[in-house]
Amino acid sequence: MVLGTIIDGISRNAERMVDGVSERLFEPVIRLGVTGLSRSGKTVFITSLVANLLDTGRMSQFTGALHGRIVSVFLQPQPDDTVPRFDYETHLAAMTGAKPFWPQSTRSVSQLRLSFRIQPTGIISGLRGPRTVHLDIVDYPGEWLLDLPLMDFSFTEWSAQALKLAKGRKAHAKDFLKLLSDVDTSAKLNEPLAQKLAQSFTRYLSASRDAGYSACAPGRFLMPGDLEGSPALTFCPLPEGANVRGSLYREFSRRYEAYKSKIIKPFFRDHFARIDRQIVLVDVLGAVHHGPQAVADLRLAMVNVLKAFRPGRNSWLGAILGRRRVEKILFAATKADHLHHSQHRKLSGLMQALLREAKDRAEFSGAQTGSVALASLRTTVEETFDHDGQTLDCVRGTLLDTGNEVAMYAGELPDDPAQILNAARNGDEKWLGADYAVMSFAPAKVVLKQGMGPPHIRLDKAVAFLLGDKLS
């Protein structure tokens, strides 16, 4: 078995070397990872991204940076036959049809390949024809990315951290904590009790996600797929107990280690390790809407994300990545269309402040990072109203739940993002002297003109940061 593992590892490395040589000599490949924290709009982002790269009429900041060097863009079959294709056509039809609706969210890994024909520049531009550059877009749930830090924690360490989080979310974790308080972790494993504990822990994670919390690991508990009910997902954090043979504590510790070795590690080995560029979508407005504690939780999640990308010679991830590493990471605050454009600068500033703080706390260095406020698909129009002698900058859209058209004023974000971050650090339960509201809008009806992709906000700026240098 050990020999088979060694041979398998050698084969994978050989395949990667052949692929790397082929890419450098013939047709280079950019692998863009797309993930996001809870309900951040990954599927919509990828669909709009592809549509706007195929028809670049709304991508002035991207195409302008390339000065007309893109000759053509076209879809191709994804290179990995074992990875499902991202269903771009179905998702685009859902978003832009006669009765538009949001497509289903990301549930597993999928992939799509776009190919660019790029006209060379410089002295040899007249001697060479256009070259081909492939863009492989890899879509995966953000919950899986948040699993990576578990690799650095033992079961005891993870349990202490997870239970501390749960006690800070008493409204959502009370049933789980009550059940756990009556459990003797040193007693012999009782499988029905183990399943009951895991199910209660999963319900707590789900309720936390619904309440706007971002740090909800292990991620596969929320997206189990065909692993649902398996021993690898039948555990939960436990208070430190006697680690004796046959005990609940010993078995949960073993299952936790199996989760790391059988689920987390293969995903990052087979998919994450091949990514060159990464965008992480973040629903900052949703966190602000849910209050200071949700923002504090978002800060923690961003720290963990950056730790996932931190280079380290002695880490297990470093051994998997070898010399490859993610070169650029963009953190994007989504749903910018829920705010009037006069507040976009403030949303972008809050995203920058969250990123800067997370980088400091994660002791991060390595990949180039950036931030932007964007809307992958614009769902609103802007309006200004006079209310009680004040001018309110609002957005108007169609409510997702009722289908009614409404104007919304989300509240005024502060000029100084420290006002929000300080309240989050202090553990405040509510915002002092401020009220923020977010509504869920349905996609707006849109007619796609020739050469124009779906309407967006700053999608072209995001693409210019992620891909501009690779296509020049």
NORLIN-V417174 format. One record per residue. RES is the residue in three letters. PHI is phi in whole degrees, -180 to 180 (* if undefined). PSI is psi in degrees with one decimal (999 if undefined). BURIAL is b if it has 24 or more other ideal C-beta (glycine too) atoms within 12 Angstrom, else e. Layout:
res=(RES & RES)
phi=(PHI & PHI)
psi=(PSI & PSI)
burial=(BURIAL & BURIAL)
//
This chain:
res=(MET & VAL & LEU & GLY & THR & ILE & ILE & ASP & GLY & ILE & SER & ARG & ASN & ALA & GLU & ARG & MET & VAL & ASP & GLY & VAL & SER & GLU & ARG & LEU & PHE & GLU & PRO & VAL & ILE & ARG & LEU & GLY & VAL & THR & GLY & LEU & SER & ARG & SER & GLY & LYS & THR & VAL & PHE & ILE & THR & SER & LEU & VAL & ALA & ASN & LEU & LEU & ASP & THR & GLY & ARG & MET & SER & GLN & PHE & THR & GLY & ALA & LEU & HIS & GLY & ARG & ILE & VAL & SER & VAL & PHE & LEU & GLN & PRO & GLN & PRO & ASP & ASP & THR & VAL & PRO & ARG & PHE & ASP & TYR & GLU & THR & HIS & LEU & ALA & ALA & MET & THR & GLY & ALA & LYS & PRO & PHE & TRP & PRO & GLN & SER & THR & ARG & SER & VAL & SER & GLN & LEU & ARG & LEU & SER & PHE & ARG & ILE & GLN & PRO & THR & GLY & ILE & ILE & SER & GLY & LEU & ARG & GLY & PRO & ARG & THR & VAL & HIS & LEU & ASP & ILE & VAL & ASP & TYR & PRO & GLY & GLU & TRP & LEU & LEU & ASP & LEU & PRO & LEU & MET & ASP & PHE & SER & PHE & THR & GLU & TRP & SER & ALA & GLN & ALA & LEU & LYS & LEU & ALA & LYS & GLY & ARG & LYS & ALA & HIS & ALA & LYS & ASP & PHE & LEU & LYS & LEU & LEU & SER & ASP & VAL & ASP & THR & SER & ALA & LYS & LEU & ASN & GLU & PRO & LEU & ALA & GLN & LYS & LEU & ALA & GLN & SER & PHE & THR & ARG & TYR & LEU & SER & ALA & SER & ARG & ASP & ALA & GLY & TYR & SER & ALA & CYS & ALA & PRO & GLY & ARG & PHE & LEU & MET & PRO & GLY & ASP & LEU & GLU & GLY & SER & PRO & ALA & LEU & THR & PHE & CYS & PRO & LEU & PRO & GLU & GLY & ALA & ASN & VAL & ARG & GLY & SER & LEU & TYR & ARG & GLU & PHE & SER & ARG & ARG & TYR & GLU & ALA & TYR & LYS & SER & LYS & ILE & ILE & LYS & PRO & PHE & PHE & ARG & ASP & HIS & PHE & ALA & ARG & ILE & ASP & ARG & GLN & ILE & VAL & LEU & VAL & ASP & VAL & LEU & GLY & ALA & VAL & HIS & HIS & GLY & PRO & GLN & ALA & VAL & ALA & ASP & LEU & ARG & LEU & ALA & MET & VAL & ASN & VAL & LEU & LYS & ALA & PHE & ARG & PRO & GLY & ARG & ASN & SER & TRP & LEU & GLY & ALA & ILE & LEU & GLY & ARG & ARG & ARG & VAL & GLU & LYS & ILE & LEU & PHE & ALA & ALA & THR & LYS & ALA & ASP & HIS & LEU & HIS & HIS & SER & GLN & HIS & ARG & LYS & LEU & SER & GLY & LEU & MET & GLN & ALA & LEU & LEU & ARG & GLU & ALA & LYS & ASP & ARG & ALA & GLU & PHE & SER & GLY & ALA & GLN & THR & GLY & SER & VAL & ALA & LEU & ALA & SER & LEU & ARG & THR & THR & VAL & GLU & GLU & THR & PHE & ASP & HIS & ASP & GLY & GLN & THR & LEU & ASP & CYS & VAL & ARG & GLY & THR & LEU & LEU & ASP & THR & GLY & ASN & GLU & VAL & ALA & MET & TYR & ALA & GLY & GLU & LEU & PRO & ASP & ASP & PRO & ALA & GLN & ILE & LEU & ASN & ALA & ALA & ARG & ASN & GLY & ASP & GLU & LYS & TRP & LEU & GLY & ALA & ASP & TYR & ALA & VAL & MET & SER & PHE & ALA & PRO & ALA & LYS & VAL & VAL & LEU & LYS & GLN & GLY & MET & GLY & PRO & PRO & HIS & ILE & ARG & LEU & ASP & LYS & ALA & VAL & ALA & PHE & LEU & LEU & GLY & ASP & LYS & LEU & SER)
phi=(* & -63 & -62 & -62 & -64 & -63 & -63 & -63 & -65 & -63 & -63 & -64 & -64 & -64 & -62 & -67 & -64 & -64 & -62 & -65 & -63 & -61 & -65 & -69 & -85 & -120 & -124 & -62 & -123 & -106 & -106 & -102 & -88 & -121 & -143 & -168 & -79 & -45 & 53 & -96 & 94 & -65 & -62 & -65 & -60 & -64 & -62 & -67 & -58 & -64 & -61 & -81 & -83 & -75 & -128 & -93 & -61 & -103 & -114 & -63 & -70 & -83 & -68 & -64 & -68 & -96 & 52 & 74 & -80 & -80 & -81 & -160 & -136 & -150 & -81 & -136 & -61 & -66 & -73 & -99 & -71 & -95 & -108 & -59 & -78 & -65 & -82 & -59 & -63 & -65 & -67 & -65 & -62 & -65 & -78 & -123 & -74 & -62 & -122 & -65 & -148 & -76 & -72 & -64 & -78 & -65 & -119 & -159 & -74 & -145 & -149 & -149 & -116 & -111 & -118 & -111 & -101 & -113 & -82 & -64 & -122 & 91 & -63 & -89 & -60 & -81 & -98 & -122 & -82 & -59 & -102 & -106 & -124 & -98 & -116 & -98 & -96 & -110 & -103 & -150 & -63 & -64 & -59 & -73 & -64 & -70 & -76 & -56 & -60 & -60 & -61 & -94 & -118 & -74 & -61 & -63 & -67 & -64 & -59 & -61 & -69 & -67 & -70 & -64 & -62 & -61 & -67 & -81 & -121 & -56 & -62 & -102 & -104 & -61 & -66 & -64 & -66 & -66 & -62 & -68 & -66 & -97 & -97 & -93 & -69 & -89 & -73 & -62 & -55 & -121 & -61 & -58 & -67 & -59 & -65 & -64 & -64 & -63 & -67 & -66 & -63 & -65 & -62 & -64 & -61 & -64 & -64 & -64 & -62 & -63 & -86 & 99 & -77 & -103 & -82 & -130 & -104 & -72 & -66 & -71 & -66 & -89 & -135 & -75 & 59 & -78 & -90 & -58 & 84 & -77 & -57 & -64 & -115 & -112 & -157 & -160 & -67 & -130 & -60 & -59 & -138 & -71 & -88 & -104 & -57 & 83 & -81 & -58 & -62 & -62 & -70 & -66 & -64 & -65 & -68 & -61 & -66 & -66 & -59 & -68 & -80 & -99 & -118 & -68 & -63 & -61 & -62 & -71 & -69 & -88 & -123 & -62 & -66 & -102 & -84 & -99 & -128 & -142 & -119 & -115 & -88 & -133 & -87 & -64 & -62 & -62 & -65 & -62 & -60 & -81 & 113 & -57 & -68 & -68 & -67 & -61 & -67 & -63 & -58 & -63 & -62 & -68 & -60 & -65 & -63 & -67 & -62 & -64 & -99 & -72 & -70 & -158 & -66 & -98 & -82 & -63 & -68 & -60 & -66 & -72 & -72 & 62 & -86 & -78 & -156 & -67 & -90 & -139 & -129 & -113 & -100 & -116 & -79 & -86 & 62 & -64 & -72 & -80 & -122 & -62 & -59 & -66 & -104 & -62 & -61 & -70 & -64 & -63 & -65 & -67 & -63 & -63 & -66 & -62 & -67 & -62 & -66 & -64 & -62 & -65 & -71 & -87 & 49 & -89 & -155 & 141 & -67 & -74 & -118 & -149 & -142 & -158 & -104 & -144 & -133 & -67 & -137 & -73 & -113 & -131 & -121 & -99 & -143 & -125 & -125 & -98 & -139 & 52 & 80 & -114 & -95 & -111 & -89 & -120 & -125 & -119 & -157 & -99 & -65 & -67 & -76 & -106 & 80 & -82 & -90 & -138 & -101 & -128 & -113 & -80 & 103 & -98 & -68 & -72 & -65 & -101 & -62 & -62 & -62 & -78 & -67 & -65 & -64 & -67 & -64 & -77 & 75 & -61 & -86 & -138 & -74 & -89 & 71 & -147 & -141 & -118 & -130 & -133 & -111 & -97 & -100 & -82 & -60 & -79 & -67 & -140 & -107 & -81 & -78 & -56 & 81 & -118 & -84 & -62 & -66 & -151 & -129 & 63 & -62 & -66 & -67 & -63 & -67 & -61 & -66 & -76 & -123 & -52 & -72 & -76 & -106 & -85)
psi=(-43.4 & -42.4 & -41.4 & -39.5 & -42.0 & -46.1 & -40.6 & -41.2 & -41.7 & -41.2 & -42.4 & -42.9 & -39.0 & -42.2 & -41.0 & -37.6 & -43.4 & -44.4 & -40.7 & -44.0 & -43.6 & -42.5 & -43.4 & -36.4 & -29.2 & -83.1 & 101.2 & 150.6 & 130.8 & 125.6 & 110.5 & 116.6 & 132.9 & 118.7 & 175.2 & 155.8 & 173.2 & 126.9 & 44.1 & -8.7 & 43.7 & -46.9 & -43.2 & -40.3 & -50.5 & -42.0 & -47.2 & -37.8 & -50.5 & -46.0 & -38.3 & -17.7 & -29.2 & -35.6 & 99.8 & 19.7 & -24.7 & 14.1 & 50.1 & -39.1 & -25.8 & -55.3 & -31.8 & -35.5 & -24.0 & -5.5 & 47.0 & 16.8 & -12.5 & 112.7 & -44.6 & 159.8 & 135.3 & 152.9 & 145.7 & 162.4 & 142.5 & 147.1 & -24.1 & 111.6 & -13.8 & -3.6 & 129.7 & 146.9 & 137.0 & 125.3 & 68.8 & -47.3 & -43.6 & -42.1 & -40.0 & -40.5 & -37.2 & -41.5 & -26.1 & 11.2 & -177.6 & -35.6 & 81.2 & 146.3 & 161.5 & 134.8 & 166.8 & 148.4 & 167.7 & 128.4 & -17.9 & -176.9 & 136.8 & 169.9 & 152.8 & 143.3 & 127.5 & 140.4 & 134.7 & 137.6 & 115.3 & 128.9 & 123.7 & 157.6 & 172.8 & -161.9 & -37.8 & 4.5 & -31.9 & -12.5 & -16.1 & 145.5 & 179.2 & 143.8 & 160.7 & 131.4 & 128.5 & 139.7 & 112.0 & 114.8 & 119.5 & 118.3 & 128.6 & 150.1 & 138.7 & -27.6 & -31.3 & -34.5 & -37.8 & -10.9 & -23.3 & -42.6 & -20.4 & -26.4 & -23.2 & 0.3 & 139.5 & 169.9 & -40.7 & -44.7 & -44.6 & -42.1 & -44.5 & -42.9 & -43.1 & -39.7 & -32.6 & -42.6 & -44.8 & -41.0 & -24.3 & -8.1 & 50.3 & -35.8 & -29.4 & -22.8 & 2.5 & -40.8 & -43.6 & -45.6 & -35.5 & -44.1 & -41.9 & -31.3 & -20.7 & 5.8 & 133.6 & 103.2 & -16.0 & -8.9 & 163.8 & 143.5 & 130.4 & 108.2 & -43.4 & -38.7 & -40.3 & -44.6 & -39.1 & -41.8 & -46.3 & -40.7 & -41.0 & -39.9 & -40.2 & -41.7 & -37.9 & -44.3 & -42.2 & -43.6 & -36.5 & -44.3 & -43.4 & -27.9 & 4.6 & 2.7 & 146.6 & -37.7 & 90.0 & 67.2 & 153.8 & 137.0 & -32.0 & -14.6 & -31.2 & -21.5 & 71.0 & -30.5 & -135.2 & 1.6 & -2.8 & 129.5 & -4.2 & 156.6 & -30.9 & -18.4 & 15.2 & 72.0 & 173.9 & 166.4 & 143.7 & 147.9 & 148.0 & 129.6 & -174.5 & 120.4 & 68.5 & 154.9 & 132.7 & -3.0 & 161.7 & -43.3 & -45.9 & -43.2 & -40.6 & -35.6 & -41.7 & -41.9 & -36.1 & -44.5 & -35.0 & -38.4 & -42.4 & -46.0 & -32.0 & -19.5 & -54.9 & -52.6 & -44.8 & -37.2 & -49.1 & -29.8 & -42.8 & -24.7 & -55.6 & -38.2 & -13.5 & 4.3 & 135.6 & -40.5 & 151.7 & 136.2 & 133.1 & 115.0 & 135.7 & 126.8 & 76.0 & -41.8 & -38.7 & -40.7 & -43.2 & -41.3 & -39.0 & -9.5 & 174.5 & -37.6 & -34.0 & -36.2 & -40.7 & -39.8 & -36.9 & -39.7 & -45.4 & -43.0 & -39.8 & -35.4 & -45.5 & -36.3 & -45.5 & -34.1 & -32.1 & -29.6 & 1.2 & 124.3 & 143.8 & 122.0 & -32.1 & -1.0 & 156.9 & -34.2 & -38.5 & -37.1 & -35.6 & -44.2 & -27.3 & -130.5 & -12.4 & 142.9 & 158.8 & 128.1 & -33.7 & 139.1 & 127.2 & 126.7 & 120.9 & 120.8 & 113.1 & 175.6 & 36.3 & -21.0 & -7.3 & -6.0 & 148.5 & 148.8 & -22.3 & -16.5 & -1.7 & -36.5 & -38.1 & -39.6 & -42.6 & -39.4 & -37.5 & -40.0 & -42.3 & -41.0 & -41.0 & -42.2 & -44.9 & -44.1 & -41.4 & -39.3 & -42.8 & -43.7 & -29.0 & -1.6 & 50.5 & 139.2 & 147.0 & -99.1 & 149.5 & 131.4 & 153.2 & 170.8 & 154.4 & 151.8 & 125.6 & 168.3 & 118.5 & -35.1 & 116.4 & 126.8 & -3.6 & 165.3 & 160.2 & 143.6 & 155.5 & 131.6 & 153.9 & 125.9 & 115.2 & 42.7 & 2.3 & 150.3 & 122.9 & 124.0 & 114.4 & 171.7 & 147.4 & 133.3 & -178.8 & 123.2 & 137.6 & -40.3 & -42.7 & -21.3 & 3.2 & 146.1 & 127.9 & 157.4 & 137.3 & 135.9 & 111.9 & -6.8 & 160.8 & 113.7 & 145.8 & 151.9 & -35.3 & 110.1 & -16.0 & -26.2 & -37.0 & -43.8 & -36.1 & -41.2 & -36.6 & -42.9 & -37.4 & -8.2 & 24.3 & 147.3 & -28.6 & 160.2 & 139.1 & 115.6 & 22.0 & 152.9 & 123.3 & 135.7 & 142.8 & 132.7 & 157.1 & 117.5 & 146.7 & 159.3 & 139.8 & 150.4 & 133.2 & 140.8 & 115.2 & 112.9 & 161.6 & 126.5 & 5.0 & 130.0 & -176.8 & 149.6 & 144.2 & 177.9 & 113.7 & 19.6 & -37.1 & -34.5 & -40.2 & -44.4 & -37.1 & -40.6 & -44.2 & -36.5 & -14.8 & -45.6 & -28.1 & -21.2 & 4.3 & 999)
burial=(e & e & e & e & e & e & e & e & e & e & e & e & e & e & e & b & e & e & b & e & e & e & b & e & e & e & b & b & b & b & b & b & b & b & b & b & b & b & b & b & b & b & b & b & b & b & b & b & b & b & b & b & b & b & b & b & e & b & b & e & b & b & b & e & b & b & e & e & b & b & e & e & b & e & b & b & e & b & b & e & e & e & b & e & b & b & b & b & e & e & b & b & e & b & b & b & e & e & e & b & b & b & b & e & b & b & b & b & b & b & b & b & b & b & b & b & e & b & b & e & e & e & e & e & e & e & e & e & e & e & b & b & b & b & b & b & b & b & b & b & b & b & b & b & b & b & b & b & b & b & b & e & b & e & b & e & e & b & b & e & e & b & b & e & b & b & e & b & b & e & e & b & b & e & b & b & b & e & b & b & e & e & b & e & b & e & e & e & b & e & e & e & b & b & b & e & b & b & b & b & b & b & b & b & b & b & b & b & b & e & b & b & b & b & b & b & b & b & b & b & b & b & b & b & e & e & b & e & e & e & e & b & b & b & b & b & b & b & b & e & e & e & e & e & e & e & e & b & b & b & b & b & b & b & b & b & b & b & b & b & e & e & b & b & b & b & b & b & b & b & b & b & b & b & b & b & b & b & b & b & b & b & b & b & b & b & b & b & b & b & b & b & b & b & b & b & b & b & b & b & b & b & b & b & b & b & b & b & b & b & b & e & e & e & e & e & b & e & e & b & b & e & e & b & b & b & b & b & b & b & b & b & b & b & b & b & b & b & b & b & b & e & b & b & e & b & b & b & b & b & b & b & b & b & b & b & b & b & b & e & e & b & e & b & e & b & b & e & b & b & b & b & b & b & b & b & b & b & b & b & e & b & e & e & e & e & e & e & e & e & e & e & b & b & b & b & b & b & e & e & e & e & e & e & e & e & b & b & b & b & b & b & b & b & e & e & b & e & b & b & b & e & b & b & e & e & e & e & e & e & b & e & e & e & e & b & e & b & b & b & b & b & b & b & e & b & e & b & e & e & e & e & b & b & b & b & b & b & b & b & b & b & b & b & b & b & b & b & e & b & b & e)
//
